Amino acid sequence: MTAAPRFEGSAHYVATADLKLAVNAALTLQRPLLIKGEPGTGKTMLAEEVAAALDRPLLQWHVKSTTKAQQGLYEYDAVSRLRDSQLGDERVRDIHNYIVKGVLWQAFTAPEPVVLLIDEIDKADIEFPNDLLRELDRMEFYVYETREMVRALHRPLVIITSNNEKELPDAFLRRCFFHYIQFPDRDTMAQIVQVHYPHLKQELLAQALQTFYQLREVQGLKKKPSTSEFLDWLKLLMAEDIPPEALRSQDAKAIVPPLHGALLKNEQDVHLFERLVAMARMNR
């Protein structure tokens, strides 16, 4: 029996030990890896880095609220066939000319194993994951128009992400290996920053980390700032040459962070934070 390939992380992605263990478990079990976590914690990037580390092509299916499971398999373009028949096009004699292969078909028939990302599955209708149960379990599906069975030449590593916007069916969950990406602690976040901004001054990083995590602890925030938003904020701080002192205050809650629009993304949270700052200043 050939040993399953292993993911040991990459130079461009800080993967915790438990995350690497989850990826390798999915590879060993040959089951889809279901990744949940706060938006902006690197779920989509994980698939990109796993594909690069394993030297496999990456196929991506970004799910929307209107996405149907059938689109991932194939679609029959009956309208084009009707139009071509009216024009006397010889292509109409072969129905294969009007079968549009979806991303699962491409993954199943790829000449080498691929990584297949099904991104934000919870955006779609609740029936979406149920409609993919057989295909993801048995790695095959039937094309009724051409009367052929499409089977996977190589079982792809399927990585499915969810932002937990809705519960997924139990039958679907049973077929997956599950991992929840915990929000990075300060040490892990510092490692992530080092990957993206290796020349960032440590004094600025230390103060920015303190401000960022204090902001995340504010009670009542509708949307806590994420890792990706923290990285954007740091980029702006460096671009505007904001000194570490500008992030400091005698009372940590008595200062509005400069360029806070990179961290707070709705007016309710901005107003809440400004009220807390005003109250803190009054109580000095």
C-alpha positions as CSV (number, residue, x, y, z in Angstrom):
1,M,0.0,0.0,0.0
2,T,1.4,3.4,-1.1
3,A,1.8,5.8,1.8
4,A,-0.4,8.9,1.6
5,P,1.4,12.2,0.9
6,R,1.8,14.5,3.9
7,F,1.4,18.2,4.4
8,E,4.1,19.7,6.5
9,G,3.2,23.4,6.1
10,S,4.8,25.9,3.8
11,A,6.9,29.0,3.9
12,H,4.0,31.2,3.0
13,Y,1.4,29.8,5.4
14,V,1.6,29.4,9.2
15,A,-0.1,26.1,9.9
16,T,-0.5,25.0,13.5
17,A,0.3,21.4,14.4
18,D,-3.4,20.4,14.8
19,L,-4.2,21.9,11.3
20,K,-1.4,19.9,9.7
21,L,-2.7,16.8,11.5
22,A,-6.2,17.5,10.1
23,V,-5.0,17.8,6.5
24,N,-2.9,14.6,6.8
25,A,-5.9,12.8,8.4
26,A,-8.1,13.7,5.4
27,L,-5.3,12.5,3.0
28,T,-5.0,9.2,4.9
29,L,-8.8,8.6,5.2
30,Q,-9.4,9.9,1.7
31,R,-12.3,11.9,3.0
32,P,-13.2,15.6,2.4
33,L,-11.7,18.0,4.9
34,L,-14.3,20.4,6.2
35,I,-12.7,23.6,7.5
36,K,-14.7,26.0,9.7
37,G,-13.5,29.2,11.4
38,E,-14.0,33.0,11.5
39,P,-14.0,34.8,8.2
40,G,-10.4,35.9,7.4
41,T,-8.6,33.1,9.2
42,G,-7.0,31.7,6.1
43,K,-9.4,28.8,5.2
44,T,-9.3,29.5,1.4
45,M,-5.5,30.1,1.5
46,L,-5.1,26.7,3.2
47,A,-6.3,24.9,0.1
48,E,-3.9,27.0,-2.1
49,E,-0.9,26.2,0.1
50,V,-1.7,22.5,0.5
51,A,-1.9,22.2,-3.3
52,A,1.4,24.0,-3.7
53,A,3.1,21.9,-1.0
54,L,1.8,18.6,-2.4
55,D,2.7,19.8,-5.9
56,R,-0.9,19.2,-7.1
57,P,-3.1,21.4,-9.4
58,L,-5.8,23.4,-7.5
59,L,-9.4,23.5,-8.8
60,Q,-11.7,26.0,-7.1
61,W,-15.5,26.1,-6.8
62,H,-16.6,29.3,-5.1
63,V,-20.1,28.8,-3.9
64,K,-22.8,31.5,-4.0
65,S,-26.3,31.7,-2.7
66,T,-27.6,30.7,-6.2
67,T,-25.1,27.9,-6.8
68,K,-26.6,24.4,-7.5
69,A,-24.8,21.1,-7.0
70,Q,-25.5,20.1,-10.6
71,Q,-23.3,23.0,-11.8
72,G,-20.3,21.3,-10.2
73,L,-21.0,18.1,-12.2
74,Y,-22.0,19.4,-15.6
75,E,-24.7,21.5,-17.4
76,Y,-26.5,20.7,-20.6
77,D,-26.7,23.8,-22.8
78,A,-30.0,23.0,-24.5
79,V,-30.4,26.6,-25.7
80,S,-27.2,26.6,-27.7
81,R,-28.2,23.3,-29.2
82,L,-31.6,24.6,-30.3
83,R,-30.0,27.7,-31.8
84,D,-27.4,25.6,-33.7
85,S,-30.1,23.3,-35.0
86,Q,-32.0,26.3,-36.4
87,L,-28.8,27.4,-38.1
88,G,-28.2,24.0,-39.6
89,D,-24.9,23.5,-37.6
90,E,-23.5,20.0,-37.8
91,R,-22.4,20.1,-34.2
92,V,-26.0,19.3,-33.1
93,R,-25.5,15.7,-34.1
94,D,-23.2,15.1,-31.1
95,I,-24.7,16.0,-27.8
96,H,-21.3,16.0,-26.2
97,N,-20.7,19.4,-27.8
98,Y,-23.4,20.9,-25.5
99,I,-22.2,19.3,-22.2
100,V,-20.4,21.9,-20.1
101,K,-18.1,20.1,-17.6
102,G,-18.2,21.3,-14.0
103,V,-15.3,21.5,-11.6
104,L,-16.0,18.1,-10.1
105,W,-15.9,16.5,-13.6
106,Q,-12.6,18.2,-14.2
107,A,-11.2,17.0,-10.9
108,F,-12.4,13.4,-11.5
109,T,-10.9,13.2,-15.0
110,A,-7.7,15.1,-14.3
111,P,-4.6,13.0,-15.3
112,E,-3.1,13.4,-11.8
113,P,-4.5,13.9,-8.3
114,V,-5.7,17.4,-7.6
115,V,-6.8,19.5,-4.7
116,L,-10.4,20.5,-5.0
117,L,-11.6,23.5,-3.0
118,I,-15.4,23.9,-2.4
119,D,-15.3,27.4,-0.9
120,E,-18.0,28.7,1.5
121,I,-20.4,25.8,1.1
122,D,-22.7,27.3,3.7
123,K,-23.7,30.1,1.3
124,A,-25.8,27.8,-0.8
125,D,-29.2,26.3,-0.2
126,I,-29.4,23.6,2.6
127,E,-29.9,21.0,-0.1
128,F,-26.6,21.8,-1.8
129,P,-24.4,19.5,0.4
130,N,-27.0,16.8,0.4
131,D,-27.0,16.8,-3.4
132,L,-23.3,16.0,-3.4
133,L,-23.3,13.1,-0.9
134,R,-23.0,10.3,-3.5
135,E,-20.5,12.2,-5.7
136,L,-18.1,13.0,-2.9
137,D,-18.5,9.6,-1.3
138,R,-18.2,7.3,-4.3
139,M,-16.3,9.7,-6.5
140,E,-18.6,9.1,-9.5
141,F,-21.8,10.5,-11.2
142,Y,-24.0,9.6,-14.1
143,V,-24.5,11.9,-17.1
144,Y,-28.1,11.2,-18.3
145,E,-27.8,13.1,-21.6
146,T,-24.9,11.0,-22.8
147,R,-25.6,7.8,-20.8
148,E,-22.1,7.6,-19.3
149,M,-20.7,7.2,-15.8
150,V,-17.9,9.6,-14.9
151,R,-15.6,8.1,-12.3
152,A,-12.5,9.6,-10.7
153,L,-9.2,8.5,-12.2
154,H,-7.5,9.7,-9.0
155,R,-9.3,10.6,-5.8
156,P,-8.9,14.3,-5.2
157,L,-8.2,15.9,-1.9
158,V,-11.4,17.8,-1.3
159,I,-11.2,20.8,1.0
160,I,-14.5,22.4,2.0
161,T,-14.8,25.7,3.8
162,S,-17.6,27.1,5.9
163,N,-18.1,30.3,7.8
164,N,-20.8,28.6,9.9
165,E,-23.6,30.8,8.5
166,K,-25.9,27.7,8.6
167,E,-25.8,24.2,9.9
168,L,-24.7,21.5,7.5
169,P,-26.7,18.2,7.3
170,D,-25.6,15.3,9.5
171,A,-25.3,12.9,6.6
172,F,-22.8,15.3,4.9
173,L,-20.8,15.8,8.1
174,R,-20.4,12.1,8.6
175,R,-18.5,11.9,5.3
176,C,-16.0,14.6,6.2
177,F,-13.0,15.0,8.5
178,F,-13.7,18.2,10.5
179,H,-11.4,20.9,11.8
180,Y,-12.1,24.3,13.3
181,I,-9.4,26.9,12.8
182,Q,-9.1,28.6,16.1
183,F,-8.4,32.3,16.0
184,P,-4.6,32.8,16.2
185,D,-3.1,33.7,19.6
186,R,-0.5,36.5,19.8
187,D,2.5,34.3,19.2
188,T,0.9,32.6,16.1
189,M,-0.3,36.0,14.8
190,A,3.3,37.3,15.1
191,Q,4.5,34.4,13.0
192,I,1.8,35.1,10.4
193,V,2.9,38.8,10.3
194,Q,6.5,37.7,9.9
195,V,5.6,35.7,6.8
196,H,3.9,38.7,5.2
197,Y,6.0,41.6,6.5
198,P,9.4,40.3,7.5
199,H,10.9,43.8,7.8
200,L,8.2,45.2,10.1
201,K,9.7,46.9,13.1
202,Q,9.2,44.8,16.3
203,E,8.1,47.8,18.4
204,L,5.3,48.6,15.9
205,L,4.3,45.0,15.7
206,A,4.1,44.6,19.5
207,Q,2.0,47.8,19.9
208,A,-0.2,46.8,17.0
209,L,-0.8,43.3,18.4
210,Q,-1.8,44.8,21.8
211,T,-4.2,47.3,20.2
212,F,-5.7,44.6,17.9
213,Y,-6.4,42.0,20.6
214,Q,-7.8,44.7,22.9
215,L,-10.1,45.7,20.2
216,R,-11.3,42.1,19.6
217,E,-12.1,41.9,23.3
218,V,-14.6,44.8,23.2
219,Q,-18.0,43.4,24.2
220,G,-20.8,44.0,21.7
221,L,-18.9,44.2,18.5
222,K,-21.0,43.0,15.6
223,K,-17.9,41.9,13.7
224,K,-14.6,41.3,15.3
225,P,-11.6,42.2,13.1
226,S,-10.0,39.2,11.5
227,T,-6.4,38.1,10.6
228,S,-6.7,39.4,7.0
229,E,-8.0,42.8,8.3
230,F,-5.1,43.0,10.8
231,L,-2.6,42.4,8.0
232,D,-4.3,45.2,5.9
233,W,-4.1,47.5,8.9
234,L,-0.4,46.8,9.4
235,K,0.2,47.5,5.7
236,L,-1.5,50.9,6.1
237,L,0.4,51.7,9.3
238,M,3.7,51.1,7.4
239,A,2.6,52.9,4.3
240,E,1.6,56.0,6.3
241,D,4.7,55.6,8.6
242,I,2.5,55.7,11.7
243,P,4.8,55.5,14.8
244,P,4.2,53.0,17.6
245,E,3.4,55.9,20.0
246,A,0.3,56.8,18.0
247,L,-1.2,53.4,19.1
248,R,-0.5,53.9,22.8
249,S,-2.6,55.4,25.5
250,Q,-2.5,55.7,29.2
251,D,-5.9,54.0,29.1
252,A,-6.0,51.4,26.4
253,K,-9.7,52.0,25.8
254,A,-9.2,55.8,25.5
255,I,-7.8,55.9,22.0
256,V,-9.3,55.3,18.6
257,P,-6.7,53.4,16.6
258,P,-5.5,55.3,13.5
259,L,-6.8,54.0,10.2
260,H,-9.4,52.0,12.2
261,G,-11.5,51.6,9.0
262,A,-9.3,48.7,8.1
263,L,-10.4,46.9,11.4
264,L,-14.0,48.0,12.0
265,K,-16.2,47.3,9.0
266,N,-19.7,48.7,10.0
267,E,-21.0,51.9,11.6
268,Q,-22.4,50.2,14.6
269,D,-19.0,48.9,15.7
270,V,-17.4,52.3,15.0
271,H,-20.0,54.1,17.1
272,L,-19.8,51.5,19.9
273,F,-16.0,51.9,20.1
274,E,-16.2,55.7,19.9
275,R,-18.7,55.7,22.8
276,L,-16.4,53.5,24.9
277,V,-13.5,55.8,24.2
278,A,-15.6,58.8,25.2
279,M,-16.7,57.1,28.4
280,A,-13.1,56.0,29.3
281,R,-11.9,59.6,28.9
282,M,-14.7,61.0,31.1
283,N,-13.8,58.5,33.8
284,R,-10.1,59.5,33.9
